[in-house]
Each structure stands twice: as C-alpha cells, then as structure tokens.
Amino acid sequence: MFDLRAWDARLHRIESAFVPSGLRGDTAATRTAGVVAGFSLVPIAFVPALAVMEWFAFPRDIAWRVVALVLGSVPMCAMVPFVLRHTGSTRVAGNLMLAYAFMLFGVVTYYAGGAVSPPSFWNVLIPMSAVALVGRRWAWFWAAVVVVEAVLVVWLERNGLHFENQILPEWRPTYWFVSISTLSTLIMLAALVHERSKDVALHTLKSANAELARIRDEAELASNAKSDFLAVLTHEVRTPMTAILGFADVLHDEWRERGFAARELEALVKIQRNGRELIETINDLLDLSKIEAGKLELERIAFSPGELVASLLEPLRPRALARGLELTLEFGSPLPGVVQSDPARLRQVATHLVENALAFTERGGVHVSLGIAGDARGPQLELRVRDTGIGIAAERLASLFHPGTRQLEPLQTRGLGLGLAMCKRLTELLGGTISVTSALGHGTEFRVLVPIAAGPGAAGSAAPSPGQRLPARVLVVDDGPDNLRLIAHLLGRAGAEVVTAISAQAALERVEETERSERRFDVVLMDMQMPGMDGYAATTELRRRGFTRPILALTANAVPGTRESCLAAGCDDFATKPVDREELIERIRRLCPDILSRGE
C-alpha cells in the first residue's frame, strides 16, 4: 500500500542529506538548497519510462539519439546535489540542471515536429522550476530564453526550415498523452519538493527561535539571580559595616582625645581603611549593575574642578608619605573656577586612578595634572594621572578596562579588578574617553577627557566639616540596636536632639505623640528594611496621616531601582549604609534649611 507520509519523510531525508553544512544555519539558503537537491532527483524516476517510449515512438536511426539524450539526464541530475555540496552555490547547481533540460527539450522539439510538438510545451517547466531553484531574477532570464527559442523556431519554419515530425504515426496519440501526463506529474512533484524544503526551513527557523528563547530565559534568570545576590550582599554586608566603621570612627576620636598610643590608633585606621575598601568594592559592583541596567543617574551641577581634585588627594597623602612616595598636583592654565558636570562621578574616576597608581608604585611618586583640552566637540576637562611604577605589559593594555582585569597576576594583587572597568564605564557615560600609555618598568599614564560646560556661578557650598552643628530634632528609626545607637551618637555629637524607634510601629507612635505638642520632629531617618512593617509602608502611612516634614531613607540595599522605590513611597532623599557622618549631616541640613538659623 502506498504510504504518502513515508515517501514524504524519505524525500525530506534526501533533501537534508544533500544540503551543504555551510547553508544549514540560514533558513532561506536551507530552503533553496533543499529545492535544488530534491528537484534534481525527481526526473530520474521518469527517465526510464520516457526512454522506452522514445525508443518505440521514433524510427531506429533517430531513436538511439533521443534515448541517449534522455538517459544522459540521469547522471546529470544525480550530479547536481554533489555540485551543490562541492560549490555551496544553489545558483551554480540549479542553472546547470536548467541548462541541460533546455538543451534536451530543444533537441527533442527538433525531432518531434517544431513549435507545435509535445516537447515544446515542456519548456514551461524551465522558468517555473527556476523560481524555486535559482530565484525570480534567473526565472525571468530563463523565461526570456524560452520565449526567444519559441520565436526562433517559428521564424525558421516560416523561412523554409521544415521541422519534420519524426514520431511514428501510430505512436503520436500515445506520445501526446504520455507527454502531458509526465508534465503534470513533474509539476505536482516539484510542488511537493518545494513544500518539503519549506518545511525544512520552518523547522530550522523554529529550532533557532527555540534556542534564542532558551538563551533569553537563561540570561533573564542569570540577571535576576545577580540582582537578588547583589541585594542580599549589599544588605548583609552594609548593615554590619555601618556599625563597624561608625564605632571605629567614634573610638578613633575618643582615643585620640585621650592620648592613646600611635600603634593603637594605627590599628583602628587599618580597620577603617579595609572596611571602606570593602564598601568601595560593593559600590563598584552596584554601579556596574546599574550601568548594565541603564539605571545609573547622572547629575549636571556646578562645581570647582580644582577643589574637587585637591580635596580627593588630601586623604591619600598620608598613604603616599607612609610609603615614601610623592603625590603632586598641577593645574593647567587657564583652568576655570566653576564648570558643570557630575562631580560625584568625576571624583569616583579620579580616586580610582590615583589609588591604582599608588598601589602599583614602589619608588618615585604619582603626579596628577588637571587642565582644559579643546577639540571639535568643545572644551573638555583633562585629567592625567602619571606614576613611576611597574608599568603594564603591552599585551595587557587592550583588555585593561575589562571587568576582572588586573595590572598584575592574580596572586600578586587583590581585588576584583573592577576599578578600571568602572572608570571606563563612568567616563563614557559622561560623554568622555579614557586612555592609557605604559611600558614595563617605566610607569603608566592615564588620560581622561570629559566634556564640560561653563558654570553659571559659584560651585556651591563647601563640604561640611566635622565641627558643623545640627540644631535639629531628629527621629531615627532602625531595627538594628547597634546602628540605632551609632546614628544617634553621631547626630548627638553634631548638636541634634535625637529620638529613636526600634520598629516602624514605634515610629508611628512617636510621631503621633509629637504632632500633638510643640516639639515636632524636623526630620525622620527611616530604615527601609525592617521586619513586620517595613520603612516603605511606614513612610506611606506617615504621609497618609498628614506628616509633611522631610523623611530621609536609610537602606543597605543600593541595587538599581531602590532610590526610585524610596521616593515613590514618600521619602524626600535617599542614603545608603554605612552612613558617612559628614554626608549624613549635610543631607539633613539640605532637607531642613530652616534649622540653619538656630544657634548657628
């Protein structure tokens, strides 16, 4: 019993076997190659029957010529798939088969009686097949060739060339019937081959789409896992580091006032320095995550570039002196007093570069220069950091700004290698460029160019000093007793009257009590991660009850989107743990400008 599906599957396997491996990745090429390979095998099934009919239909002196041409199509058609595999070109293989078919039909037409003979109608197969085999442009070419041949035959007949019908009279009806039947069958089989090749293409496309969907899902899972990991990391590390660094600062101040030995003070300094390095590493991870997510926010405010660079070098000078290194700063001329850009991100880039230079310099020093460079894009702030350190091998320069790349081998240094990658990302976000020149044993120079605009006025208020007062009444809400005590201590030393709450519910009660008196809170410091009612719900509830004074969000979770969530809940500003004493005081002063007149 004839099984159409079984033959369909066999044809599919034959097509797939002859499709070149180099074309299998492209669905369009796969489809075309399948058509060429499959269609070339279709005529072979009809050639023996046609050869037998030609042998009996023509006189013997002509029959052997026609039969030889017909049988010659067997090796020709069988050779087409191998030509396809060898050349990888469907046009070469397809046009080879079409050219032989055109020649065969032309010769048979000559012996069968000219333009009105049955073989002349076979030519309609050539442009039809060309559409699927070699494309529409070549189909138009073959259609034109067929038309030209037909016109030429008619012209020759009218000009005296007689195309005698050599088919024996008793075979002519049979010849017409077989010709028309064969032509119809070939058209149907060609359509089947075309459909099967289309299925190959669709199958390839579906497989590719499924693979892309799998890769996309894996990427989304990895991205979500990374975000979850960063959220847990920042919260679990920042929360204890707030107490560690904060109380280390408190102890350092108290021990220095009591005259403790330098060795004991140095131990505290090491705790502070290593703790801050850990926080900086976490900050780098978060910033990279924000940049990748497109959520890193940039500012454009007025500041003094000279003061910015000078202030960041001051805390690094003791480290340089302790290692016997010079740390110098040079200003180019003319350097504007005020420019507009993002000072926080510029400070971050400059600090990374200077700290990196100090880390890899054993003798000599680090020289920092700041000036203005101009090009077609306008004025740009030019920062150069040059050291006399070990230098960088030429083969490492190309990958130096990739995350995880270090100047030395992993065993010779520490850290995740995020600093230079962060410098490049931040500089590019600011619209600038960063470059490096170096030679082993002769030091390294980094050059940063960042576009700037002229500042409209003063650079803004100076950074707050530890001696500034904070005559405010502050409610501090935190579920961590250590952090609660630390923040209360820091604000208390600045002159603030501090009330604490260990939970969100307690904070609501404190605010409700003071709202009925004249001793209302000037600002609320709200920890956003608390068990039970968290800071987001507490802030929303305070706003619902009509509390209109500032709420400053404190959180150890600094992943992308946290700031927006805090502001959406009703907070006025956002600060991450561990808290910096001077920065915290300055934020409160900005939120409560009316307190500056109290006792100042």
Secondary structure, DSSP 8 states (H G I E B T S, - for coil): ---HHHHHHHHHHHHHHHS-GGGTTSHHHHHHHHHHHHHHHTGGGTHHHHHHHHHHHS-HHHHHHHHHHHHHHHHHHHHHHHHHHHH--HHHHHHHHHHHHHHHHHHHHHHHTGGGSHHHHHTTHHHHHHHHHT-HHHHHHHHHHHHHHHHHHHHHHHTT------S-GGGHHHHHHHHHHHHHHHHHHHHHHHHHHHHHHHHHHHHHHHHHHHHHHHHHHHHHHHHHHHHHHHHHHHHHHHHHHHHHHHHHHHHHHHT--HHHHHHHHHHHHHHHHHHHHHHHHHHHHHHHHT------EEE-HHHHHHHHHGGGHHHHHHTT-EEEEEE-SS--S-EEE-HHHHHHHHHHHHHHHHHT-SSSEEEEEEEEEEETTEEEEEEEEEE-S----HHHHTTTTSTT--SS-GGGS-S-S-HHHHHHHHHHHTT-EEEEEE-TTS-EEEEEEEE-EE-SS---S----TT-----EEEEE-S-HHHHHHHHHHHHHTT-EEEEESSHHHHHHHHHHHHTSS---SEEEEES--SSS-HHHHHHHHHHTT--S-EEEEES--STTHHHHHHHHT-SEEEESS--HHHHHHHHHHH-GGGGGS--
